[in-house]
């Protein structure tokens, strides 16, 4: 398979990647870190700032926050703001952002795959340590980082993006998250998937492709039998992917180029916003050894559970009841549809 016009963005060696966990927990804040800050007041807002630079500041309604005041602090410590270069009463709690917090607050070039869907995709793929996953549609690298964390240091995620600027932006986001600790297990490819798959597979497989001589010998029958055996062995050797994720409008145009590299009894997941796309995919899968196993939509509904403030209590009984009163209700955060997740299982033959 040709891979003309495909660029492969470099990735650092594991030995040179910055260590994030030295003794089982994040260390002190360093230059270049991303920081999640939360106002020290009831209902305080959260924001993500960074990369930290000793010469940079962040202006807020509580005052000016100097990056140099955060560098060297530990997570969950409080840092004071300044007003006219004088420390004020305004304070922020600083902490390292989780993957979910980072994905939701980082700078975007495209709409990300939200954590609720990314976590579901990892589960549908049954992704685990040492797996090799192919992702088509890097975007903001939200799903890419979820997959990289699932496969671990011994696994690899090959992610393909058509647009070079988007791929460069995504790589920068991965590099900024937790000092780039997920970067060694991600390989970025730029180009059309049907062409980039050749480059990705070549970097995964260590075997040389089987070349069959076109000259027909006298023992034609024996040659045909040997050719068939070699072809079957080559097919087994090319099935190197433990999982595939397609985030594109028409995955059925790319599945013919990809399904042959997916291991038998492993999974491909398609991320599709509309049901009409799901229907077209299900119809197209009849031609390939791919069984439509699940079609799901992930719902995420946050709830607000907290102690209530009851006023105008006159008796001791009313006061006691007021102290035990709780508010339990869904939050006012809008809940909308994101996408349907279609899970396909690789079979030995075309399902009937």
N, C-alpha and C positions, 0 to 999 in steps of 0.2 A: 504494500500500500504506500502510495506516495505521500510525502510530507513537505512538498514544496511550499515555500512562503510561510512556514510556521516558525515562530520564534519561541525559544524556551528561556524564560527568565531564570537567572541563576538563583541558587539558594545556598546559604552558608553551611559549612561543615558542622556536624554536631559538636565537635570539639571547640569551635570558636563561638558558638552561640552563648549569649549571656545566660548565666544561671539565675533562675527565678527563686527556686526554693533551695536554700543552703542547709537549713536544719528543720525542714518540715513546715516552715511558715514564711510568708513574705518578709523580706528585710526592710530596712529603712528606705525612705523615699530617696531616689537618686535623680540626677539630671537626666531628662529624657522620659521620665515616667509619666503616665497618665494618672490623674488623681480625681476621685469622686469626693466632692465637698458637700456638706449638708449644714444648713443654717441651724444654730443651736437655739431653736425656739419651737414652740408648738406649731405643727404644720409646716416646719421649715422646708424650703425647697432644696432639691438636689441638683447639682450641675457637675459636669465633667470638664476639667481644665487640663491643659498640657499640650505638648510635652513640656515638662518643667525646665525652666531656664532661669538662672540666677538673675538675669537682667530684665525679666518679664514681670508684669503685674496683671492682676485681674480686678476689674472694677465692679463693685456690686452695690446694692442699696444699703448694705451695712458698712461699707467703706472699701478701702483698697487692700487687696490681698497680694502680698509680695511672694513670688515663687521661692525666693531665697529663704523665706521663713519656713517653708514646708520641707525643703531639702534637708535631709538628716533626721526628720521626725519619723516616729513609728505610726503604724496604722491605728486609727481610733483616737489619736491625740487631738487636742484642740489648738487651733491657731487663731490669733487675734488679728483683726483688720486694723488699718491705720487711716486716720483722718488728719490731713495736713501733716503727715509724717509723725503723728502721735498715736500711740496705741489706743484704740477705742474699746467700748464694751462689746462690740459686734464680734461674734466668734463663729468659726466653722469647725465641724468635725471632719477630719481627712481620713480617707480609706482607699485601698486599692479596689478598683471596679471589678466586679465579677464579669464573666463572659456575657451574661444577659445584659447587665448594665452597660457594658462597653458597646455592644452591638446596637442598643437602642439609642445611645447618645453620641456615637462617633459621626464624623462628617460623611455624608452620603453622596454618591454619584447616581445611584439607582435605588429603587425600593428594596430593602433587604428581605430575606426570608426570616421572619420573626422567630424568636427563640421557641415559642410553642410549636411551630411547624418543624423547626430544625431538630428539636429533641425527638419529635415523633418520627422524622425521617431516619434518624440514627437507630431508633428502635425497630422500625420496619425493615431496615437493611440488616438487622442483627449484627451491626458492626462491632468489632472487638479488636483487641490488641493484635498487631502484626498483619491486619487486613490491608489489602490494596484496593482503594476506592477511586473510581473515576467520576468526576463531577463536570457537567457541561453547563456553563453559565455561572461564572465566578461572582459577578456583581460586586457587592461590598464585602465579600468573603465571610459573611455571617455563617452560612452553612459550612463553608470550608473549614473554619476554625472548630466548629462543633464536631465535624468528622475527624479532624486531625487529633483532637483531644481523645476521641473514642478509639482510634487505632493505635495511639501511643507512640513512643519513640521508635519502636521496631516496625511500625506500619508506614504507609505512604498514601497521600491523597494527591492525585493528579487532577488539576482543575484547569478547564479550558475556557477561555474568554475570547470573543471575536474582536473586541476593541482593545487596542494596546493601551490607551489612556486609562480605561477602566481597570485593566489588569494591573497596571502600575499603581493605581490608587489602592486597589485591594491588597497588593503586596505591602504597601506602606502601612495600611491598617493592621495587618498581621504582625508587622515588625514592631509597631507601637504597643501591642497588647502584651503585657507582662514581659517586657524586654525581649520580645521575639522568641519566646520559648517554644512556640508551635511552628515556627518557620522551617526548622530542619526537616519536618515530616510533610512538607507541602512542596509540590513542584508546579509552577505556573506555566501554562502553554497559551500562546496567542495565535488565533487562527480559526478556521472553520473546523468543526468537530470531525467531520468525515475525513479530513486530511490530518488533523492533529492527532487522531487516534493512532496513526502509524508511528509518530514520534514517541507517544506515551508508551505504547506496547513495546517498542524497541528498547526503551530504557528500563522496562520492567523485566522482560524476558532475557535470560542469559544464553539461551540456545540459539543456534544459527538456523535460519529458515531452510527447509528441505528443498533442494533443487533437483528436479527429476530430468534426466537426460532425455532429449527428444528423439534420439536414434533408437530405432526398433531393432532389437536383436533377433536372432533366429528363434530363440525360445520365447515366443510372444506371450504365451500363457503364463510362464513363470515371471516374466517382466511385469505383466499386468497385476499379478498377485502381489509382487513386491511393491509395486507402485501404490496399490490400495492400502497395504499395511503401513507404508511410509506416510501416506496421506492421513490415515487415522491417527498415527502417532503425532504428526504435525498439528492436527486439530486439537489433540489433548494438550500439547505444549503451548498453543496460543491462548487457551482458556486460563488467563492469569488474573482476572478481576474477581474480587470477592463481592463487589457491589458497584452499582451504577446509579447516579442521580442525574436526571435531565430536567433542567429549569429552562424551558424554551416553549414557544407557542405551538410548534409542530414536531413533537418528539418522534412521531411515526416516520418522519423522513430520515432520521438518524439511527433509529434502532436497527435497521438491517446492517449497518456498518459496525455496530457495537455488540450486538447479542452474541456473535460468534466468539467474542473474547471473554464473555461472562461464564464463570464456572457453573457447572450443572448443579441445580438445587440451590443456587444463590439468587439474589434479588436485585431488581431494578425498580427505582421509584421515580415517578414522573410528577412534577409540580405543575398543576394546571389550574388557572383561575376560574375557568368557565366549564359548565357541564357539557356544552357542545364539543369542547375539546376532548373531554373524557369519552364521549360517545365515539368520536372519530378514532381515538386511540384504541378503544376496545374492538372496534371493527377491524382495524389494521392488524391487531395482534393475532388474528386468526391465521395469518400467513407464516407466523414464526413460532418456534418452540418456546413461547412465553405464555404462561397461564396467568390470567387476571385473577389475583387472589384476594385483594382487598381494595376498596375505594372508601376513603375516610375524609372527614372534615373535622379539624381540631378546633374545639371551642375552649376559650379561656375566660373565665368570669371571676374577676376579683371581688372579694367581700370586705366589708368594713365591720369589724367586731371590736368594740371598745366600751369602756365605762361611760355611762351617760351622766350629764350634769343636770340634776333635778333641783329646781328652785322652789321657794315658798313652802318649805316643809315646816310644819308647826309642832308636831308631836315627836317623841322619841321613836315611836314605831315607824312613822313616815320617814324619819331620818335614816333608820336602819334599812328600810326598803329602798330608799333612794341610793344608798351606797351599793346595793346589790343590783341595781338596774343596769342593764347592758343594751347597747345598740347593736343590732345584727341585721345587716341589709347589704345588698350588692352596691358596689361603688358606682359613682356616676361616670366612670370611664366608659367611653363608647366602645361597644363590642361589635366588630364587623367581620364580614367574610374575607378571608385571605386567599385560600386556594383549596382544591381537592388534591389529595395524595393518592396516587394509583400505584399499588404494589404488584409487581410482576415477578413470577417465579420461573427460572430457567428450567426447562424440561429436556428430556432426551429426544423427544419427537414432538411434532406439532400436535397440540391437544385437539381432540375431536369432540 
